[in-house]
Amino acid sequence: MTRRAALDTAALAEIETRLAATDELLANSYPGDDGARQPIHTAYIPADRYAPRTPAAWGTEALTAAGGTAGLSALAATLGLQTPEVLAELVAAKLTSEPIEDLRLDFEDGFGNRSDGEEDAAVIQAAREVATAVAEGIAPPFIGIRFKCFEAPTRDRGVRTLDLFISELVAMGPLPQGLVLTLPKVTTIAQVEAMVFICEKLEAAHNLPHGRLRFEVQMETPQLILSHEGTVPSAALIHAGRGRVTSLHYGTYDYSASLSIAAAYQSMEHPAADYAKNVMQVAIAGTGVHMSDGSTNILPLGEPAAMEAAWALHARLVRRHLERGIYQGWDLHQNQLVTRYLATYAFYREGFEAAATRLRNYVHKIESAIMDEPATAKALANFIRRGLICGALTEAEITSAAQIEIATLESIALARTTQSEDSLV
């Protein structure tokens, strides 16, 4: 006989009522990845040293420092990377076509404390240079400023710089599509809420759409990892940002110094750094907010042996954060672009064959020794998608190895729709 379900319509309705708040929380606070591109790095330069041709100059200087394509190949081999010739060709092309993915004009530590008149003039000039670069089509995909923090001594100056920059940009034309604003040295959620308030006021003043101004938060203080109340503000501030927080960036040296770590031991791989970044990773999970590792101040400059050692260190640190699921970092000098791209491209290319095979087996239901489930298939697709976006992989390689169209890759990576048979290769 057919057994009747024990729970009636009223019980099911009660369950819906009890879980309505949970459904709302998940939908609003944990929407997942929206598919927005995440740059693999952020390059920092003092704001008054920026000109529209700066990114191209960085690419040329980096390629020259490496010794051209042949030098890139030799360095890749020295670093123990697979297929050094292929990597060299891809990286040389990247340094020529898109040397900087995300550029931050720095009005904070990299700019220093100057007179108000000098900083005002530099802000207006920076906005005009950015607008010119955007109009000429030579701006990086992401570009913006880091202004001074909202602590009492620098608060007024930081707000004024932000106000002048946005006001001048609006006067010059449409805001850059990839505009990024960086709020540094955050210590409390109230500072994030203040930034939300400022964004709302600037949008109203310039007739910008609500939500057009978004910002990233620099995690440089222990107060964001553990508050005086024993809570974890790095998680709460994302939601206090009302959808405006785009990324959390780890600040290697300010954070390390705040914990009294000796200068010689301040590093992206210090156990204290790893703890902070692990907390940050948990905080952003499911929110759609990105995360970036910090920087190393050991630059590839000077004698050839010193440059090679610095490149080896930088390449190892880049690979390290990629393996730990952090897909972005900071670069402070043009020569760091060499190992930013070599290490990143090697990461994706070395893992590509296995990821593509597993994804192909999952999509086409091919029996294999590894039985992947939807969550793992999503991770595989995301890995390949990131490699494609940054230039490490090509569409032809992906469709051939995984036997799927790029649209299918996107749908699996972002869990948007179930791929159809028509999109399979």
N, C-alpha and C positions, 0 to 999 in steps of 0.2 A: 504494500500500500504506500501511497505518497504521504510523507511526513510533513506536517505543517510547520512553518517557522514559528518560533516561540515569541519573537518580538513583533508587536503589532504596529500599525501606522502611528499611533500616538507615541510609542517608545522611540521609533525612528525620528519623529519630529523633535522629541526631547533631546536626542543625541545631536541633531542639527543645531538646536538652540545652544547647547552646552559648548559646542565647538565653533560657533560663529566667530568668537573673538580670536580663536586660533587661526581660523581661515583668513581673517582680515589681517592679522599680524604677518602671516606668511606671504600674503599677496603684496602687502605694502612695504614691509621691512626686509623681506628676503625674496626679491623678485628673480634673482639669478642673473646670469650673464645676458646683457642686452645685445651683445655682438659688437659693441664699440671697440675699435682698434685700440690696443695698448701698445705704446711705443716700447722698444726694448731698452731704451736708455733715456736719460735726461742730461743734456749738456749744460753746464753753468758757465756764464761769462759775466764779468762786471758790465752793468747796463750801459755805461758810457763808452764801451769798446765795441758795441754792436753796430754793424752796418748791413744792409741787405745782402751783400756778397760774402759776409762772414762765414756762413755754412759751406759755401763752395770753396772758400779759402782753406777752411779746416780740412776738407776732404783732400784737396791738393797737397797740403802740407803733411797730412798723415800718410798719404800714398808715397810721397817723396821720402819721408823719414823711414818708411819700411823698405825702400829700395825698389819701388814699382812692383809690378806683378811678379816678377822673378823673386824679388825680396820677400814678398808675402808668402810665396810658395816655400822658400827656404825657411822662413820663420815658422810656418805651420809645421814643417817637417821637424824642426828643432823642438817644437812644443809637443811633438808626438801625436799630432792630429792626422786622421786618416784622409786619404786623397788630397794631399796638399795642393796639387795643381788645380783641381776643381775648385777648392776653397779660394785659392788666390784669384781665379777669374771672377768668381761671384763677388768677393769682397772688393776687388778693384772696381767692378761695375757699380757696386753700392756706394763706394767713396766718391764716385764720379756723379752718380745720378741723385742720390739722397744721403749725403754724408751724415746729416743730423736728423733724427726723427722727432726729437722734442728738445726745444731750446728755451732756456730760462734766462732772461735778462735780470741780473741780480742787483737789487737795491738794498740788500741786507749785508751779510758778512763780506761779500765780494765787492761791495761798493763803499762800505764804511760810513763813518759819520762826517758829513760835510755841512756847509751852511745851507739853510733852507733855500736860499736863492739858487745855489749851485745844483741842489737836488731837483728843485722845480724845473730848472732849465733842462736837466738831463732827462727827466721824466717826459717832458713834452717832445724832446728830440727823439727819444726812444720810441714813443708812440708813432711819430711821423715816419721813422725808419721802418717800423713794423708794417704800417699801412702801405708804404711804398713797396716793400717786399711782397706783400699779399697781392697788391695790384699788378705787379710784374710777374706773378706766378712763381717766385723763387723762395718763398717762405717755407720753412719746414712744415710738415703736417700738423705739428703742435708747437705753439709758441706763446710766451707770456712772460709775466714778471713775478719775482719774489720780492715782496715789500717787507718793511720792518715789522716786528712782532707787536702784539697787542698788550705787552706788559707796559706798565705805567711810563717808564722813561722814554719809550719810543712809539707809544700808541698814536699820538697825534700825527707824527711824521709818517708812520705807516699808512694810516687812513688817508692822509692827504695825497701821498704818492699814488695809492690805488685810485682815488677819486680823479686826480689829474690825468692819469694814464687812460682810464676808461673814457673820460670826457673828451680827451683829445682824439682817441681812436674813433669814437662815434662821430666826431666832427669831420673826420677824414673819410668816412664811408662806413659800410657794413663791418661789423666786428669779424675778425678772423674766425672761420669755422672751428679751427682747433685752438681757440683761445684757452689758455690755462693760467689760473691765478694761484699763487702759492702762499699759504698762511704758515709762517714758521714759528718755532719755539712755543708751541701750544702747551699750556699747562692745565687748563680746565675746559670743561664743556661750555661754560659761559662765554669763553672766547670764540668758540665755534658758533654759538648762538648770535654773538655780536656780528660775526662775519655774515651770517644769514641776513640779519637786519640791514647791514650795509648794502648787500646785494639787492635786497628788495627796494631800498631807497634809490639806488643808482638806476635800477630798471625803471622805476616810476619817473625819475627825473629825465631819463633819455628815451622814454617811450619804447623800451625794450620788452619783449615778451617775458612773462613771468617764468622764472626758472632758467633764463638764458645765461646768467652768470653763475658759474659753478667753480669750485675750488678744491685744491688738494691740501691735505694737512700734513705738516712735517712732524714726525714723532721724534722729538729730541730731548724729552724730559721724562724722568721716571714717574712723574705724577700721572701720566697718561696710561702707564702700565698698571700701576696700583695707586689708588687715591688714598687720601687720609682717612677715608671711611671704609677702606678695604674693598672697594669696588674696582671695576675695570673700565675706566673712562674711554679707552680706545674703542670699545664696543659701543658704548652709549653715544659717543659723539657722532658716529655715522648716522644714527637715527635722529639725533638732534639737528643734524644738518638739513633735514627736510628734503632729501633728494639732491642736494647741491654738492655733497662731498663726492669727489670722483676718485680719489686715491689717497692712500696713506704712504708716506715716504719716511724711511728710517734714516735718521741723521747720525752717522757713525761717531763723529768727534764730540759734538755737544752732548750726546747721550752718554758716551763713555766718560767724559770729563765730569758729568754730573754724578757719576758713581765713584769718583775718585780713582779711576783706573789710570795708572801711570802712562804718560804719553807714549812710551816705547811699546806699550801693549794694547794701545787703542787700535782696534781692527774690526772689520766686518765679520770676522770669524771668531771673535772672543766669545766665550760662553755666555757672558752677559748680553751680548748682541743677539746671539741665537735665541736666548730666552725671550727678549723683547719682540723679536720678529715672529717667534712661534705664537705669542699672544696676539700679535697683529693679524697673523694668518687666520687664527680662529675667529677673530672679530669680524673680518671681512667675508667669511665664508657664506655664500648664498646671497650676499647683499648686492652683488654686481659692482662693488667698489674694487678698484685695482690696488696693487701694492708694489712698492719699489724698495729694493735694498739701497744701501748708501754708497759711499765712495771709498777709494783708497787714495791717500795723498802721496804715495810713492809713484812719481811720474817717470815716464820713459824719456829721460833727457840726459845729456852729457856724453860720456864715452860709450862706444858700442857695447861693451860688456855690461855697463850699468843699464843701458836701454834694454838690452835683452833680458836682464834679470827683472826689471820692472814690468816688461811685457809678460814674462812668464808668471809673475805674481798676479797681475791683473787678469790674465787668461784663466788662471786657476780660480780666482775669486768669482769671476763671471760664471764659470762652469759650476762652481759650488752652489751659487744661489739658484741657478737654473735647475739643478738636480733636486733642490729643496722646494721647488714649486714657486719660486719668486722670479718673475719673468722680466724684471726691469731693474736697472741700477743707474747710478750717477757716473758721469764722466766729467773730469775737470780740466782736461787738456786734449788738444787735437790728436796727439800721438796715441792716446788711449783708444781712439776709434779703431785703430789697427786690431787690437786684441778683443775689443768689444765685438766686432763682427766676425773675426776668425773663430773665437771661442763659441759664440752664439750659433754661427752657421754649422760648426762642427757638431755641436750638441744635437741639432735637429737632423743633420744628415746622417750621423752615426746611428741614431735611433729610428731613422725613417723606415728602413726595410722591414724590420720586425713589426713596427706599428702598422705599416700598410698591409702587411700579410695578415695580421690579426684582424684588422678592420675589414679586409676583403672576406675573410672566413666568416666573420660575424654577419656581414650584410648578405652574402650569398649562401649562408647556411652550409658552409663547407666544414665537414667534421675534421677536428684537429685535436692535438694533445692539450691545448689550452681552451677551456670553455669560458668565453667571456660573456658577461651579462651587460645589460644596457648602460649601467653606470660606467663600466670599464670602456665600453665602446665610445661613450661620450668623451672620456679622457683621451682615448686614442685619436679620435677625430680632432679634439682640441689641440693636441700636440702637433698634428700635421697642419692644421689650420694656422697656428702661430708661425710655423716654419714657412708657410706660403706667404703670409702677410709681410714678414720681415725680409723676404727675398732669399732665404736659405734653400727653399724648394720651389720647383716650377709646377705649373698646372699639368703639363704633359707628364712629368714624373709621377704625379699623384694619380691621375686618371689611369695611367698604365699599370702602376704597381698595386693600387687598391681596387681598381676596376669599378670605380664609381665616378660620377660627375661631381664637380665642385659644389653644385647646389645640394647634393646629397650629403657631402661632407659638412656643409654649413648646417643643414637641418639636424644632423646627428650631434654635432658639436654644441649647438645651442638648444637642443631638445625642443625644436619648434614644431616640426611635423614628422610623421613617419615617412621615410623615403618610399617612393613608388617604384614599381618595376620599370617604369619608363625612364627613370633617371639612373638606372644601373648600366654599366658598360658591359 
